[in-house]
Amino acid sequence: MSMSNFDKNKTEQAQPSLTNQAWGGRFNEPVDEFVARFTASVDFDQRLYRQDIQGSIAHAQMLTQANVLSTDERDQIIDGLQAIAAEIEAGTFDWSVGLEDVHMNIEAALTARIGNVGKKLHTGRSRNDQVATDIRLWLRDQIDMLKPLFTKLQQGMIELAAAESDTIMPGFTHLQTAQPVTFGHHLLAWNEMLERDFSRLNDCRARLNQSPLGAAALAGTTYPIDREFTAAQMGFDKPTENSLDSVSDRDFAIEFCAFASILMTHMSRMSEELVLWTSAQFQFISLPDRFCTGSSIMPQKKNPDVPELVRGKTGRVTGHLIALLTLMKSQPLAYNKDNQEDKEPLFDAVDTVRDCLRAFGDMIPAIESNKSSMYEAARRGFSTATDLADYLVGKGIAFRDSHEIVGKSVAYGVAENKDLSEMSLEELQQFSDHISADVFDVLTLEGSVAARNHIGGTAPMQVRAAASRALAQLACR
């Protein structure tokens, strides 16, 4: 018995309205209001809107080449997407949690703007390959914005190192005075860390620069798509090779967070030294007031808040790496809803790294060294003891024997409260008759640093040469 039009209308009206009509055809009841909020990602993934529109435009252009869209339909879609981008940038776009994510919000807005033509845009793709493409595009853009911040920080650090190439300070092992070095040499050690970090960032960018678009849900699509075309349109090196891997891969996000964790660990070590050096116990450097804060109760305080915060944020970024590793460790191929949790850790890791690089890029070149405090600290702790041992080796004494001789002379110095350079020739000769007046050429701090005159050494001329090479390397980026 056929159903009358009245009965049909009555039945249709009785059907509940579904939260998201893009996938609602299979469902018989609406999504619970809490579940809709719980599963939605639009509150945080809307920052992918530029990349989502970029990918959609490339997809529309490709569908036109494949004769799925007419040129008029393509133009309507592109004009509509560009108008939506303008609304988003103007802050007038109405984001809906009911539409779940950035992709469906933009698609719904496009359909509302241009009608049924907007519904054709999703032909030959899935939200799975769409989001994988968006995240790669977004992260690539962010990496390109981080690079100048890296370069600014390194340039300021290297130029400060060159200016401080003659500034003598104690070098430490176990935070105990070891040997004298120059402040410039120490700063260039920091730069070497950053240079490796920059290389890791470049490696990450190179590996992520492949296009997943066209992988569709997991198996590809039956439409005659041209993945090479869309990859080229979006500036990717090539399409990804396997559709299953394309939609489920998030190693590029993990790799970025691994890079970020190493970078932040390096910056945390730098921060620890800055905090120590600004203290009254060290007084090696001072930071400009604009990078410090005071105390609400102790008027004398000048707290190095910027390096302390960088040191603290390191745990935050490392936590994001662990979160992503844990997120992916048990997922079967291909896409799973778990992957919605990839964005917030990645977004925050990028934001944190950007802010820390910016803070250091402004602060490091503004460091002022306290040369006299550094020099006096280097004079304490028998920092030229190794130089005396090397001196004795040059006189024909085996190193282990010279080590023992110097150890006894240091013990004498501790008892007499005298540094090696402060002892008389007669006092030194009681430990070895191989010591003569020329020993004082190596016991001075200046003589000690100047003697390490080889590539990678702390001699001032080597520091200046290393700084020059480092600046030349920056100029080639």
C-alpha positions as CSV (number, residue, x, y, z in Angstrom):
1,M,0.0,0.0,0.0
2,S,1.5,3.3,-1.1
3,M,2.0,6.1,1.3
4,S,0.2,9.4,0.6
5,N,2.1,12.6,0.3
6,F,0.5,13.7,3.6
7,D,1.8,10.6,5.3
8,K,5.2,11.1,3.8
9,N,5.5,14.7,5.0
10,K,4.3,13.6,8.4
11,T,6.9,10.9,8.6
12,E,9.7,13.3,7.4
13,Q,8.7,15.8,10.0
14,A,8.8,13.2,12.7
15,Q,12.4,12.4,11.9
16,P,14.8,14.2,14.2
17,S,17.1,16.8,12.7
18,L,20.6,15.6,12.8
19,T,23.5,17.7,14.1
20,N,25.6,17.3,10.9
21,Q,23.8,16.7,7.7
22,A,27.0,15.9,5.9
23,W,27.0,12.4,7.4
24,G,23.5,12.2,8.9
25,G,21.8,10.0,6.3
26,R,22.6,6.8,8.1
27,F,21.5,7.9,11.5
28,N,18.0,7.7,13.1
29,E,18.5,10.0,16.1
30,P,20.4,13.2,16.7
31,V,23.8,13.2,18.3
32,D,23.6,13.9,22.0
33,E,24.3,17.6,22.7
34,F,27.2,16.8,25.0
35,V,28.6,14.3,22.5
36,A,28.4,16.9,19.8
37,R,30.5,19.3,22.0
38,F,32.8,16.5,23.1
39,T,33.6,15.3,19.6
40,A,33.8,18.7,18.0
41,S,37.2,20.2,17.1
42,V,36.2,23.5,15.6
43,D,37.2,25.5,18.7
44,F,40.8,24.8,18.0
45,D,41.1,23.5,14.4
46,Q,39.6,26.7,13.0
47,R,43.2,28.0,12.9
48,L,43.6,25.7,9.9
49,Y,41.2,27.7,7.8
50,R,43.7,29.3,5.4
51,Q,45.2,25.9,4.7
52,D,41.8,24.3,4.3
53,I,40.8,26.9,1.8
54,Q,44.1,26.6,0.0
55,G,43.7,22.8,-0.3
56,S,40.0,23.2,-1.5
57,I,41.0,25.7,-4.2
58,A,43.7,23.3,-5.5
59,H,41.1,20.4,-5.4
60,A,38.5,22.5,-7.3
61,Q,41.1,23.4,-9.9
62,M,42.0,19.7,-10.3
63,L,38.4,18.6,-10.5
64,T,37.9,21.0,-13.4
65,Q,40.8,19.4,-15.2
66,A,39.2,16.0,-14.6
67,N,35.9,17.3,-16.0
68,V,34.1,16.8,-12.7
69,L,33.5,20.5,-12.4
70,S,32.8,23.0,-15.1
71,T,34.9,26.2,-15.2
72,D,31.9,28.2,-14.1
73,E,31.4,25.9,-11.1
74,R,35.1,26.1,-10.3
75,D,35.0,29.9,-10.4
76,Q,31.9,30.0,-8.2
77,I,33.6,27.7,-5.6
78,I,36.9,29.7,-5.6
79,D,35.1,33.0,-5.3
80,G,33.0,31.6,-2.5
81,L,36.0,30.2,-0.6
82,Q,37.9,33.5,-1.0
83,A,34.8,35.4,0.4
84,I,34.7,33.0,3.3
85,A,38.4,33.6,4.0
86,A,37.7,37.3,4.1
87,E,34.9,36.9,6.6
88,I,37.0,34.7,8.8
89,E,39.9,37.2,8.8
90,A,37.4,40.0,9.5
91,G,36.1,38.1,12.5
92,T,32.5,38.0,11.1
93,F,32.4,34.3,10.3
94,D,29.9,32.2,12.4
95,W,31.6,29.1,13.6
96,S,29.3,26.3,14.6
97,V,30.1,23.5,17.0
98,G,27.3,21.5,15.5
99,L,29.3,21.3,12.3
100,E,32.1,19.7,14.2
101,D,35.3,21.1,12.5
102,V,36.8,23.7,10.3
103,H,36.2,21.6,7.2
104,M,32.5,21.2,7.6
105,N,32.0,24.8,8.7
106,I,33.6,26.1,5.6
107,E,31.8,23.6,3.3
108,A,28.5,24.5,4.9
109,A,29.2,28.2,4.5
110,L,30.2,27.6,0.9
111,T,27.0,25.7,0.1
112,A,24.9,28.4,1.8
113,R,26.6,31.0,-0.3
114,I,26.6,29.4,-3.8
115,G,24.0,26.6,-3.5
116,N,24.3,23.0,-4.7
117,V,27.5,23.7,-6.6
118,G,29.2,23.9,-3.2
119,K,28.2,20.3,-2.5
120,K,30.3,19.2,-5.4
121,L,33.6,20.4,-3.9
122,H,34.0,17.3,-1.7
123,T,34.0,14.9,-4.7
124,G,37.0,12.6,-4.7
125,R,38.2,13.5,-1.2
126,S,37.5,12.8,2.4
127,R,37.9,14.7,5.6
128,N,40.7,12.2,6.3
129,D,43.0,13.3,3.5
130,Q,41.7,16.9,3.9
131,V,42.8,17.2,7.5
132,A,46.1,15.5,6.8
133,T,46.8,18.0,4.0
134,D,45.7,20.9,6.1
135,I,48.0,20.0,9.0
136,R,51.0,19.5,6.7
137,L,50.3,22.9,5.0
138,W,49.9,24.6,8.3
139,L,53.0,23.1,9.9
140,R,55.1,24.0,6.8
141,D,53.9,27.6,7.0
142,Q,54.8,27.7,10.7
143,I,58.3,26.2,10.1
144,D,58.9,28.9,7.5
145,M,57.9,31.6,10.1
146,L,60.3,30.0,12.7
147,K,63.3,30.2,10.5
148,P,63.9,34.0,10.6
149,L,63.5,33.9,14.4
150,F,66.2,31.3,14.5
151,T,68.5,33.3,12.3
152,K,67.9,36.5,14.3
153,L,68.8,34.7,17.6
154,Q,71.9,33.1,16.1
155,Q,73.1,36.3,14.5
156,G,72.8,38.2,17.8
157,M,74.5,35.4,19.7
158,I,77.4,35.2,17.2
159,E,78.0,38.9,17.1
160,L,78.0,39.0,20.9
161,A,80.5,36.1,20.9
162,A,82.8,38.0,18.6
163,A,82.6,41.1,20.8
164,E,83.4,38.9,23.9
165,S,86.2,36.9,22.3
166,D,88.8,38.2,24.8
167,T,86.5,38.1,27.9
168,I,87.9,35.4,30.2
169,M,85.6,33.3,32.4
170,P,85.8,30.0,34.1
171,G,84.8,26.9,32.2
172,F,83.0,24.4,34.3
173,T,82.6,20.6,34.6
174,H,80.3,19.4,37.4
175,L,79.7,23.1,37.9
176,Q,83.2,23.2,39.4
177,T,85.9,25.4,38.0
178,A,87.7,23.4,35.3
179,Q,89.7,25.5,32.9
180,P,89.5,29.1,31.7
181,V,87.6,29.8,28.5
182,T,86.4,33.0,26.9
183,F,82.8,34.1,27.1
184,G,82.7,34.3,23.3
185,H,83.7,30.6,23.2
186,H,80.9,29.7,25.5
187,L,78.3,31.7,23.4
188,L,79.5,29.9,20.3
189,A,78.9,26.6,22.0
190,W,75.3,27.7,22.4
191,N,75.2,28.6,18.7
192,E,76.4,25.1,17.8
193,M,73.4,23.7,19.6
194,L,71.1,26.0,17.7
195,E,72.7,25.2,14.4
196,R,72.0,21.5,14.8
197,D,68.4,22.4,15.8
198,F,68.0,24.5,12.7
199,S,69.2,21.5,10.6
200,R,66.6,19.3,12.3
201,L,63.9,21.8,11.5
202,N,64.9,21.8,7.9
203,D,64.9,18.0,7.8
204,C,61.4,18.0,9.3
205,R,60.1,20.4,6.7
206,A,61.6,18.3,3.9
207,R,59.9,15.1,5.1
208,L,56.5,16.6,5.7
209,N,56.4,18.3,2.3
210,Q,54.3,15.6,0.5
211,S,50.6,15.9,-0.4
212,P,48.1,13.4,1.1
213,L,45.3,15.0,-0.9
214,G,43.6,12.3,-3.1
215,A,44.1,9.5,-0.6
216,A,40.4,10.1,0.3
217,A,39.1,8.1,3.2
218,L,41.9,5.4,3.1
219,A,41.9,3.6,-0.3
220,G,42.0,6.5,-2.9
221,T,39.1,7.4,-5.1
222,T,37.5,6.1,-8.3
223,Y,37.4,9.6,-9.8
224,P,40.1,10.5,-12.4
225,I,42.0,12.8,-10.1
226,D,45.5,14.2,-10.7
227,R,47.4,14.1,-7.5
228,E,50.6,15.5,-9.0
229,F,48.6,18.6,-10.1
230,T,47.2,19.3,-6.6
231,A,50.6,18.6,-5.0
232,A,52.2,21.2,-7.3
233,Q,49.4,23.7,-6.7
234,M,50.0,23.6,-3.0
235,G,53.8,23.7,-3.2
236,F,54.4,20.1,-2.2
237,D,57.3,18.2,-3.6
238,K,55.2,15.3,-4.6
239,P,52.1,13.3,-3.6
240,T,52.4,10.7,-0.8
241,E,52.9,7.1,-2.1
242,N,50.3,5.1,-0.1
243,S,46.7,6.1,0.6
244,L,46.5,4.2,3.9
245,D,49.6,5.8,5.3
246,S,48.6,9.2,3.9
247,V,45.6,9.5,6.1
248,S,47.0,7.9,9.2
249,D,50.6,9.3,9.3
250,R,51.4,11.8,11.9
251,D,55.1,11.2,12.2
252,F,55.7,14.7,10.8
253,A,54.0,16.2,13.8
254,I,55.9,13.9,16.1
255,E,59.1,14.8,14.4
256,F,58.4,18.5,14.8
257,C,57.7,18.0,18.5
258,A,60.9,16.0,18.8
259,F,62.8,18.9,17.2
260,A,61.0,21.3,19.5
261,S,61.8,19.3,22.6
262,I,65.5,19.2,21.7
263,L,65.6,22.9,20.9
264,M,63.8,23.7,24.2
265,T,66.2,21.4,26.1
266,H,69.1,23.4,24.6
267,M,67.4,26.7,25.5
268,S,66.6,25.4,29.0
269,R,70.3,24.7,29.5
270,M,71.2,28.2,28.3
271,S,68.5,29.6,30.6
272,E,69.9,27.7,33.6
273,E,73.3,29.3,33.0
274,L,71.8,32.8,32.5
275,V,69.9,32.4,35.8
276,L,73.1,31.4,37.6
277,W,75.2,34.1,36.0
278,T,72.8,36.9,36.9
279,S,72.8,35.8,40.6
280,A,74.7,37.7,43.3
281,Q,76.8,34.6,43.7
282,F,78.1,34.7,40.2
283,Q,77.6,38.3,38.9
284,F,78.9,37.3,35.5
285,I,76.2,39.1,33.4
286,S,73.3,41.5,33.7
287,L,70.1,41.4,31.7
288,P,68.3,44.6,30.7
289,D,65.4,45.5,33.0
290,R,62.9,44.9,30.3
291,F,63.5,41.2,30.5
292,C,63.2,41.0,34.3
293,T,60.7,41.6,37.0
294,G,60.8,42.6,40.6
295,S,59.4,41.3,43.8
296,S,56.2,42.4,45.5
297,I,57.9,42.3,48.9
298,M,61.6,42.5,48.4
299,P,62.5,45.8,46.7
300,Q,66.1,44.8,45.8
301,K,65.1,41.8,43.6
302,K,65.7,41.7,39.9
303,N,64.4,38.3,38.7
304,P,65.4,36.8,35.4
305,D,61.9,35.8,34.5
306,V,62.4,35.3,30.7
307,P,65.0,32.6,31.0
308,E,63.2,31.0,33.9
309,L,60.0,30.8,31.9
310,V,61.8,29.4,28.9
311,R,63.3,26.8,31.2
312,G,59.8,26.0,32.6
313,K,58.2,25.8,29.2
314,T,60.6,23.1,28.2
315,G,58.6,20.5,30.2
316,R,55.4,21.7,28.4
317,V,56.9,21.0,25.0
318,T,58.4,17.7,25.9
319,G,55.0,16.8,27.3
320,H,53.5,17.4,23.9
321,L,56.0,15.1,22.3
322,I,55.1,12.3,24.8
323,A,51.4,13.0,24.2
324,L,51.7,12.5,20.4
325,L,53.9,9.4,20.8
326,T,51.4,7.9,23.1
327,L,48.5,9.0,20.9
328,M,49.9,7.1,17.9
329,K,51.4,4.0,19.6
330,S,48.4,1.7,19.4
331,Q,46.4,3.0,16.5
332,P,45.6,0.6,13.7
333,L,45.6,1.9,10.1
334,A,44.0,4.0,8.9
335,Y,42.3,7.1,10.3
336,N,40.9,7.0,13.9
337,K,39.1,9.7,15.9
338,D,42.0,9.6,18.3
339,N,43.9,11.7,15.7
340,Q,41.7,14.7,16.6
341,E,44.0,14.9,19.6
342,D,47.0,15.6,17.5
343,K,46.3,19.3,16.9
344,E,46.3,21.0,20.3
345,P,49.7,19.6,21.3
346,L,51.2,20.5,17.9
347,F,49.6,24.0,17.9
348,D,50.9,24.7,21.4
349,A,54.4,23.3,20.7
350,V,54.7,25.7,17.7
351,D,53.4,28.7,19.6
352,T,55.7,28.0,22.6
353,V,58.8,27.5,20.4
354,R,58.0,30.7,18.4
355,D,57.6,32.8,21.6
356,C,60.8,31.4,23.2
357,L,62.8,32.0,20.1
358,R,61.5,35.6,19.9
359,A,62.2,36.3,23.6
360,F,65.8,34.9,23.3
361,G,66.3,36.7,20.0
362,D,65.6,40.0,21.7
363,M,67.4,39.2,25.0
364,I,70.6,37.5,24.1
365,P,72.2,40.4,22.1
366,A,71.4,42.7,25.0
367,I,73.4,40.7,27.6
368,E,76.1,42.8,29.3
369,S,79.1,40.9,30.6
370,N,80.8,41.7,33.9
371,K,84.3,41.1,32.8
372,S,86.0,41.7,36.1
373,S,83.7,39.3,38.0
374,M,84.3,36.6,35.3
375,Y,88.0,37.1,35.4
376,E,88.2,36.9,39.2
377,A,86.1,33.8,39.2
378,A,88.4,32.2,36.6
379,R,91.4,32.9,38.9
380,R,89.8,30.9,41.7
381,G,89.6,27.1,41.7
382,F,93.1,26.4,40.1
383,S,91.7,26.7,36.6
384,T,95.2,26.5,35.1
385,A,96.2,23.2,36.8
386,T,95.9,21.3,33.5
387,D,98.2,23.9,31.9
388,L,100.8,23.2,34.6
389,A,100.5,19.5,33.9
390,D,100.9,20.0,30.1
391,Y,103.9,22.2,30.9
392,L,105.6,19.4,32.8
393,V,104.8,16.9,30.0
394,G,106.7,19.4,27.7
395,K,109.6,19.0,30.1
396,G,109.7,15.3,29.6
397,I,107.6,14.1,32.5
398,A,105.0,11.4,31.8
399,F,101.4,12.8,32.1
400,R,100.4,10.6,35.0
401,D,103.4,11.7,36.9
402,S,102.8,15.3,36.1
403,H,99.2,14.9,37.1
404,E,100.3,13.8,40.6
405,I,102.8,16.6,40.9
406,V,100.2,19.2,40.0
407,G,97.7,17.5,42.4
408,K,100.2,18.0,45.3
409,S,100.8,21.6,44.3
410,V,97.0,22.2,44.3
411,A,96.7,20.7,47.7
412,Y,99.5,23.0,48.9
413,G,97.6,26.0,47.3
414,V,94.4,25.0,49.1
415,A,96.2,24.9,52.4
416,E,98.0,28.2,51.8
417,N,95.0,29.9,50.1
418,K,97.0,30.6,47.0
419,D,96.2,30.0,43.3
420,L,99.0,28.4,41.2
421,S,99.7,31.7,39.5
422,E,100.2,33.4,42.9
423,M,102.9,30.9,44.1
424,S,106.5,31.9,43.9
425,L,108.9,29.9,41.7
426,E,110.5,28.5,44.8
427,E,107.1,27.2,46.1
428,L,106.4,25.5,42.8
429,Q,109.9,24.0,42.5
430,Q,109.4,22.1,45.8
431,F,107.1,19.8,43.8
432,S,109.4,19.4,40.7
433,D,112.8,20.6,39.8
434,H,111.7,20.6,36.2
435,I,109.8,23.8,36.8
436,S,111.5,27.0,35.8
437,A,110.6,30.7,35.4
438,D,108.9,30.2,32.1
439,V,106.1,28.3,33.9
440,F,104.3,31.6,34.6
441,D,103.7,32.0,30.8
442,V,101.2,29.1,31.1
443,L,99.8,29.8,34.5
444,T,98.2,33.1,33.6
445,L,94.6,33.0,32.4
446,E,95.6,34.9,29.2
447,G,98.3,32.4,28.5
448,S,96.0,29.5,29.2
449,V,93.3,30.5,26.7
450,A,95.8,31.7,24.1
451,A,97.5,28.3,24.1
452,R,94.4,26.5,22.9
453,N,94.9,27.9,19.4
454,H,93.3,25.4,17.1
455,I,89.9,25.0,15.4
456,G,87.3,24.6,18.1
457,G,89.6,26.0,20.8
458,T,89.0,28.9,23.1
459,A,91.9,31.1,22.0
460,P,90.5,34.6,21.2
461,M,91.7,34.5,17.6
462,Q,90.0,31.1,17.1
463,V,86.8,32.5,18.6
464,R,86.8,35.4,16.2
465,A,87.5,33.1,13.3
466,A,84.7,30.7,14.4
467,A,82.3,33.7,14.7
468,S,83.2,34.8,11.2
469,R,82.5,31.3,9.8
470,A,79.2,31.1,11.7
471,L,78.0,34.4,10.3
472,A,79.0,33.4,6.8
473,Q,77.0,30.2,7.3
474,L,73.9,32.2,8.3
475,A,74.3,34.4,5.3
476,C,73.9,31.3,3.0
477,R,70.5,30.3,4.4
